[in-house]
Amino acid sequence: MKTLHKNISKPIGEFVANDFRTAAVFSNYGIDFCCKGHRTLEDVCNKNGIDTYELLNKLDAVLESKSNSTIDYKSWPIDLLAEYIEKTHHRYVTEKIPVLRQFLDKLCKVHGGNHPELFKINELFIGCASELSAHMKKEELILFPFIKKMVKASLNGQAIEAPHFGTVGNPIAMMMEEHENEGERFRKIALITNNYTPPSDACNTYKVTFAMLDEFEKDLHLHIHLENNILFPEAAKIEQRFFAE
């Protein structure tokens, strides 16, 4: 009889928060570690018919290996992390959206007759582009400034007024719901594209577009992970120090 592994009841998002190299292991099994990072490893394995101990062994192999390339985001001050997310991931999304929109429109016009699924892919991406753009603005104008304000006040030993949105948990809940929506939208795109595999008659634009969509989803996974599993929980902890009473 196997003894219970110490990590069997650990949320999968916590694995990735502690060592982002584990993200590749979860991705190989089709496990969503960003939007659904709150689920325990045991629950995920049971639901998806995955051998729990096989997965744990692969995770252990990653965690026990030495790597100097892993970025320890969890050790960062959260005001720095918020700034990094905005300057890196928000900027990436803003830059890639118009390019992908242009390429997808072109593919629909040129290849839509033989590949009608392109119209659905384009529709899904247009929805994602619109929602993500609005989502990022809410973070940049409301949530992130409040997080930075809390950090500054905490460092200076100052008090802060309760925000107009009541508690930081309210915008966080909204952001997490929107993360889930966009994660689901990209799961549909990945399914329709057979995990971004271009068809045999694909031209160079076709291949480049699918490669860009694949990259866009991977960036989105890291983006959401940093917020859901690191930034948001830490922001809630800091807020408790101000409004515990």
C-alpha positions in Angstrom: 0.0 0.0 0.0 1.4 3.4 -1.0 1.8 6.0 1.7 0.2 9.4 1.1 2.6 11.9 -0.5 2.9 15.1 1.5 2.0 17.1 -1.6 -1.2 15.2 -2.6 -3.5 17.8 -1.0 -1.5 20.8 -2.2 -3.3 23.2 -4.6 -1.7 23.0 -8.0 -1.4 26.8 -8.2 0.9 26.6 -5.2 3.3 24.2 -6.9 3.7 26.7 -9.8 3.9 29.7 -7.4 6.8 28.1 -5.6 8.6 26.9 -8.8 7.3 27.8 -12.2 9.2 24.9 -13.9 6.3 22.7 -12.7 4.0 24.5 -15.1 5.4 22.5 -18.0 4.5 19.2 -16.2 0.9 20.4 -15.6 0.7 21.6 -19.2 1.8 18.2 -20.5 -1.2 16.6 -18.8 -3.6 19.3 -19.9 -4.1 20.6 -16.4 -5.1 24.3 -16.0 -2.8 25.6 -13.3 -3.7 29.3 -13.7 -7.5 29.8 -13.7 -8.1 26.6 -11.8 -5.0 26.7 -9.6 -7.1 26.4 -6.4 -7.8 22.6 -7.0 -5.7 20.1 -5.1 -3.5 17.7 -7.0 -5.5 14.7 -5.8 -8.8 16.2 -7.0 -7.3 17.1 -10.5 -5.9 13.6 -10.9 -9.1 11.9 -9.8 -11.2 14.0 -12.1 -9.0 13.5 -15.2 -8.1 9.9 -14.7 -4.4 10.7 -14.1 -2.1 8.4 -12.0 -1.5 10.6 -9.0 1.8 9.1 -8.1 3.1 9.2 -11.7 2.4 13.0 -11.7 3.9 13.5 -8.3 7.1 11.7 -9.3 7.4 14.0 -12.4 6.9 17.0 -10.2 9.4 15.8 -7.7 12.0 15.3 -10.4 11.5 18.9 -11.5 11.6 20.3 -7.9 14.7 18.3 -7.0 16.6 19.3 -10.1 18.9 22.4 -10.0 18.2 25.4 -12.2 19.5 28.9 -12.2 16.9 30.1 -14.7 13.8 29.9 -12.5 12.4 33.2 -11.6 11.2 33.3 -8.0 8.2 35.6 -8.5 6.9 34.7 -5.1 9.8 36.4 -3.4 9.1 39.7 -5.1 7.4 42.6 -3.4 3.9 42.7 -4.8 4.1 46.3 -5.9 7.0 45.2 -8.1 5.1 42.2 -9.3 2.1 44.3 -10.3 4.4 46.7 -12.2 6.1 43.7 -13.9 2.7 42.2 -14.9 1.7 45.5 -16.4 4.9 46.3 -18.2 5.5 42.7 -19.4 2.2 40.9 -19.9 -0.2 43.7 -20.4 2.2 45.3 -22.9 2.6 41.9 -24.7 -1.2 41.5 -25.0 -1.6 45.1 -26.3 1.1 44.6 -28.9 0.0 41.2 -30.2 -3.7 41.8 -30.5 -3.7 44.0 -33.6 -1.2 41.7 -35.4 -3.2 38.6 -34.7 -6.4 40.4 -35.6 -4.9 41.3 -39.0 -3.6 37.8 -39.6 -6.8 36.1 -38.7 -8.8 38.4 -40.9 -6.5 37.6 -43.8 -6.8 33.8 -43.2 -10.6 34.0 -43.1 -10.6 35.8 -46.5 -8.0 33.6 -48.2 -8.6 30.2 -46.5 -12.1 30.4 -45.0 -13.7 28.5 -47.9 -11.6 25.4 -47.3 -11.3 25.9 -43.5 -14.5 27.4 -42.1 -13.3 26.8 -38.6 -11.1 29.9 -39.1 -14.2 32.1 -38.7 -14.9 30.6 -35.2 -11.3 31.0 -34.2 -11.4 34.7 -35.3 -14.7 35.2 -33.5 -13.3 33.8 -30.3 -10.1 35.8 -30.5 -12.0 39.1 -31.2 -14.0 38.4 -28.1 -10.8 37.7 -26.1 -9.1 40.9 -27.4 -12.1 43.1 -26.4 -12.5 41.6 -23.0 -8.8 41.4 -22.2 -8.3 45.1 -23.1 -11.1 46.2 -20.8 -9.9 43.8 -18.1 -6.3 45.2 -18.1 -7.5 48.8 -17.9 -9.5 47.9 -14.8 -6.4 46.4 -13.2 -4.2 49.4 -14.3 -6.6 52.1 -13.1 -8.2 50.5 -10.0 -6.7 47.4 -8.6 -3.0 47.8 -9.2 -2.8 51.4 -7.9 -4.6 50.3 -4.7 -2.2 47.4 -4.2 0.8 49.8 -4.6 -0.9 52.2 -2.2 -1.2 49.5 0.4 2.4 48.4 0.1 3.7 52.0 0.4 1.5 52.7 3.4 2.6 49.4 5.0 6.3 50.3 4.5 5.8 53.8 6.0 3.6 52.7 8.9 0.7 54.8 7.6 -3.0 54.1 7.7 -5.2 54.1 4.6 -8.9 54.6 4.0 -11.1 51.8 2.9 -11.4 51.8 -0.9 -14.7 52.7 -2.7 -15.0 49.0 -3.8 -15.2 47.9 -0.2 -12.5 45.3 0.0 -9.7 44.3 -2.4 -11.5 40.9 -2.5 -14.3 42.4 -4.6 -12.2 43.5 -7.7 -10.1 40.4 -7.3 -13.1 38.2 -7.5 -14.2 40.0 -10.7 -10.7 39.7 -12.2 -10.5 36.0 -11.4 -13.9 35.4 -13.0 -12.7 37.3 -16.2 -9.5 35.2 -16.1 -11.6 32.1 -16.2 -13.7 33.4 -19.1 -10.6 34.1 -21.2 -8.9 30.8 -20.2 -12.0 29.0 -21.4 -12.1 30.9 -24.6 -8.5 29.9 -25.4 -9.2 26.3 -24.5 -11.8 26.4 -27.3 -9.3 27.9 -29.7 -6.7 25.2 -28.8 -9.4 22.5 -29.3 -10.5 23.9 -32.7 -6.9 24.3 -33.9 -5.8 20.8 -32.6 -3.4 22.5 -30.3 -2.3 25.0 -32.9 -1.4 22.5 -35.6 -1.7 24.1 -39.0 -3.3 22.0 -41.8 -1.3 20.4 -44.6 -2.2 23.2 -47.0 -1.2 26.0 -44.6 0.7 28.9 -46.0 3.4 30.8 -44.1 0.9 33.3 -42.7 -1.3 30.4 -41.5 1.7 28.8 -39.7 2.9 32.0 -38.2 -0.7 32.9 -36.9 -1.1 29.5 -35.2 2.4 29.8 -33.6 1.5 33.3 -32.4 -1.8 32.0 -30.9 0.1 29.3 -29.2 2.5 31.8 -27.7 -0.3 34.1 -26.8 -2.0 31.4 -24.8 1.2 30.4 -23.0 1.8 34.1 -22.0 -1.8 34.3 -20.8 -1.3 31.3 -18.6 1.8 32.8 -16.9 0.0 36.2 -16.7 -3.0 34.7 -15.0 -0.9 32.5 -12.8 1.1 35.4 -11.4 -2.1 37.2 -10.5 -4.4 34.4 -9.3 -1.8 32.4 -7.4 0.7 35.1 -6.1 -0.4 38.7 -6.5 -4.0 38.5 -5.4 -3.5 36.3 -2.3 -0.7 38.5 -1.1 -2.7 41.6 -1.7 -5.5 40.2 0.5 -3.0 39.4 3.2 -1.7 43.0 3.3 -5.2 44.4 3.3 -6.0 42.3 6.4 -3.3 44.2 8.3 -5.1 47.5 7.7 -8.7 46.5 8.2 -8.4 43.5 10.6 -10.6 45.2 13.2 
